[in-house]
Amino acid sequence: MNVDDYDFHLPEELIAQTPLSDRSASRLLLVNKENGQLEHRHFTDILEQFQPGDTLVLNDTRVIPARLFGVKEDTGAKAEVLLLKSLGEDRWEALVKPGKKLKTGAVIIFSDELRAVIEDEADMGGRTLHFIYRGIFQEILDRLGSMPLPPYIKETLDDRERYQTVYAKHEGSAAAPTAGLHFTRELLEQIKAKGVTIAYITLHVGLGTFRPMSVEKVEEHVMHAEYFVLSKETADVLNAAKARGGRIIAVGTTSCRTLETVGRQSQGGPIEECSGWTDIFIYPGYKFTVVNALITNFHLPKSTLVMLVSALAGRENILAAYEAAIEQQYRFFSFGDAMFIY
């Protein structure tokens, strides 16, 4: 399959630059994955789509203020660092700018209490950094770091918490699981009251979110691994749902990828408590083993996420849905509107 088969033209003005003041005020496009039928609704109408016995799975990762600005020690030149993954012992996988000038051995100074030494280089700006600091690293990061908003968002985010879900708990993500940004605590309580079980997984969003596909053939793309945790409590909920034939609805592609990873590991048996790294790449031809329906935002052209939703709903159905969303002036990407594939 060609990557270009998942391209579409998106007017720049449809890229949402700021979040809505009311999380649940966004629009919702319903997509029937069997016949491609579309329906334009509001996100609060999602309540009508749930049935007693459904299980809603949310990713409770929390975004860290992972973007740091400093200067190169020897020249004073500006340097930017985006933390992606903790490697332990004060070492992090990161992206740096400008990559050409930040080589192995370079020292970046962020403040009197924080500096980093570049220990290793990878492609496309990837680096391994060793941090040297006085005090508690997380507290320093909270003071000096800023939210790692995607590059297509040019506006400043006034409230950090608007790039967190209301149920964010476990710190470690370099980006938000944005489909979850639409939920309020009130809406989640209404969903529970309808007889829907809510379960949580954790997947820390990492490098793959920030890197475009650089191949022409879909099958040649290699996903970067991301860390996930699935608790015994959630495993039990999922097994009970499967046993009774209830729908498992993933909120976001991160939840979807985690659920399909653990489903694949179970090899048809019961899902078990587990944690580890996943590099699962879901594209058309993939057979879903756990996820029956998906709540998701609208994704970038030619991205792995467009391919994932195409695997669930069909490429033609998804491209038609995106065309309709553009025609109806939906808001796209991280702070944009939502889609429910059922």
N, C-alpha and C positions, 0 to 999 in steps of 0.2 A: 504494500500500500504506500502511496505517495503522501508525504506530509502536506503537500499543496492541496490535497483533496479535503483538507480540513480548514481551508482558508475562507475568509469572508471579509467584506469591506465594512468597517465600523467607523462611522463619523466620530471625529474626536470629541465633539461636544456631548456625546452620550457617555463618556467616561466620567463616572461620578467622582467628584473631587472632595466632597465633604459628606459626612454621615448625616442622615436626617435627624432632627431633634427627637423624634419619637421612633425608637427602634423598629416597632412593628408596623409603621406607616408605609412601608415600601409596597411595591406592587408584586403580584405573584402570577406567574404564567403556569397554568396546569398543562402538562403534556402526557397524554395517554401513550405509553410505550408500545402498545399493541397496534393501534391504528393511526397514531400521530395526531389525533384530535387535540385542538388547543382551546383553552378557555382563559380569558383575562380576568383576574380577580385582584383582591388586596390580600396582604400577607395574613392579616387576622382571620381571613376565610380559611386558612389552613386547618382550623379547628374542625370545619365541616368534613374535611378529607380523612380524618382519623376515625377508626372504628374501635370499639371495645375489643381488647385482645391484641391490639397492635403494640409493638415495642419500638420506641424512639431512641436512637443511640446518638449521644452527643460527645464531642471531643472536648475534654475539660483542660486542655493545655492552656498555659498562660504565656503571653508574649513578654519577653524581657526587653528592656530598653537597649537594644543590641547595636545601635548605631553610635559610634564614637568618633569625635573629631579631635585631631591633634596635629603635631608638627614633627617633621623629621629632625632628629637631634642634631645632626651635623650641618644641615643647611637651613633649617627653619621653614622648609617648604611644607605647605599644608598636606595633611594626610587624613584619609577617611577609612574607617574600619567597620565592617559589618560582621558581628559575631554570629556564627551559624551553629556550632556544635561544641560542647565542652568535651575535651579529651581527657580531663582529669589532671591533677597536679598543676593547676593554673595554666594549662595549655588549651587553646581553642582553635578549631578550624574556622577560618574567616575569609571574607572577601576584602580586598584593599584597593584603594584608589590613591594616586595613580600607580597602577601595577608595574609600569616600566621603571619607576624610580624607587620602588620599595622591594628590595631584594633581600636575600638571606643575609643576616647579620645586621640589617638596619634596625635602628632603635626609634620608636615613636613615643613621644612624650604627650600625654593627655592632660596632666596636671602635676603638681608637686607630689601627689600621693599615688600616681598611676603612670606606668610606662609599660611598653611591650617590646620584646625582641623578636624579630622574624627568624624562625628556626628552619623553616622549610618552604619550598615553593611548589605549587601545582599549576595547572593550566587555568586560563581565563580569570586571572586575578586571585586564585585561591592561595591561601597561605596558612601555615601553622604558626601561631603566636604564643610566646611565653610571657605571661603578665607578671610584673613585679609591682608590689603595692604595699602601702601601710594601712592597716585596718582590716575591715571586712569587705571582701570583693563585691558582694551583692549590694551592699549599702553605697559603695563608691559608684557602682554602675547605675544605681537608681538616681544618683545626683548628677552624674556626668552624661549618661546615655540618653538617647532620644529614641522614640518609637521607629522601628524600621519599616516605614511605609513604602509600598512598591514605587518604582521609578515613574510610573504613569500618574501618580498623585503629586501635583505641584503645590497644592494648598497646605498651609500649616494646620496641624491638628491641635485644637485648643485644649481638648480634654483627652488625656491618655486613655481613660477607661472606655472611650468610644471605639477603641481598637482592641478591646477585650470583650469576650462574651460575658454575660451576667453570671455564668457558672464557671468561669475560668478559675483554675485551682493550682495546677502543677506547673511551675515555671520551667521554661526551656525552649520555647518556640521563637523562631526568627520571623514569623509571620502569623497572623491570626487565621483561625479556621473560619473564614468569613461568612459561610452560610449560617453560622450560629449567631451572628450579630443581630439578626432580625428578632430573636426571641427576648421577651421580657419575662421577669419572674411571674407576673400575673398571668401571662399567656401559658407558661409552663404549668402553673397550678390548674388552669382551665383544662389543659390537655390531660393531666393526671385525673381530674374529676370525671373525665369522659371514659375512664377505664383503660387508659393507655399507660403502659409501663415505661418509665424513663430509665435508661441505663447509660453509664459513662465509660468511655475508653480514653486513653491518652495517647496522642501521637504528636511528637514535637516536630513542627514544620521546619524543614531545613533547606539545604542548598538547591534542591530541584525546583523550588518555587521561584527562584531568582534567575535561573538559567534557561534561555530559549533552546529549542531543539536545533542542533547544528548538523543534522543528517537529512538526506532526501527521502529515505525509506523509513517508514514508521518502525519496522521490525529491527532496525539497526540502532535505535536509541537505547541508551543505558540510563536507568534511573539511579539517582543517588539515594543511599540508604538513610532512613529516618527511624528514630527510636520510638517504640510503642510499648504500652503496658495494658494488659487486659486482666482485670481482677477476677477472683473466683466468683464474687457476687455477680458480675456481669456475665461470666461464662454460664452460670446457673440460669440466669434470666434468658439468655439466648437459647440454651438447650430446651428450656421449658416452652419458649415461643415456637421453636421448630417442631417440638413434639405435638403441640396443639394445632399446628398449621397456621399460626398467626403471622402477620406480616412483620418483617424487620425493616424499619425505615431508618436509613442513615442520614444524619444531618451533616452534609459536606463531603467532599471527596476524600478528606483525611479519614473520617470515620469509615467511609466506604472501603478505602484501601486497607485499613486495619482489620475490619471485619472479614474481608476476603482473604487476607493473609492468614488469619487464625483459622478460617474455614478450610483453606488449602492444607494447612498443617494438620488439621484433624483427620484428613483423608476419609471423610464420610462418617467418622465416628463423632462422639461428643466433643464439643469445644471445651478446652481446658484453660485454666489460668496460665498465663505466659507473658513474657516480655522479651524484647530483642529488637533486631533491626529488620526493616522491610524495605525491599527495593522493587516491590511488585509494580508492574507496568500493565495497566488494563486498557486494552484497545479492542476494536471490533473483532469478533471471533472468540472473545473471552466468554466463558460460561460461568455465570455468577452462582455461588454456592450458599451464600448467606443473605445478601441484600436483595430485598424485593422492590424497594422504592427508595427514592433519593430526593432530598431537598438540597438545592445547590444554587450558587450565584451564576452569572453569565461570565464566561471565561474568554481568555485571549485567543485570537485566531492562531491556528496551527500549534496549539499547546497540547500537552499530554492530558490536560483536564477536559478539553473538548473531545479528545479521543475516548476518555473514560465514559463521559455521558453518552457518547455515540455507541459505545459498547452495550450500554443498558437500554437505550431507546432506539438505536438505529441511526446511522449517519444521515440518511435523508430526512428523518423526522427531526433530528436536532438542527440541521441546517435550515429547515423550514421554520422551526420554532425561533431560531435566531433572526431569521429574516423578518418574521412577524414582530418580534420584540423591537427590532430596529425601526420598523415602520411605525410602531406604536410609541416610539420614543422612550423605551425603557432605559433605566440607568444601568450601566455596565460595571463589572469588576468588583473590587473589594467592598466599596461603599454603595454598591448598586442594588438592584432589585433581585428577586429570587424566582426560582423555577422548581416546580414539584413534578418529578417524573414518577408516575405510578403505573 
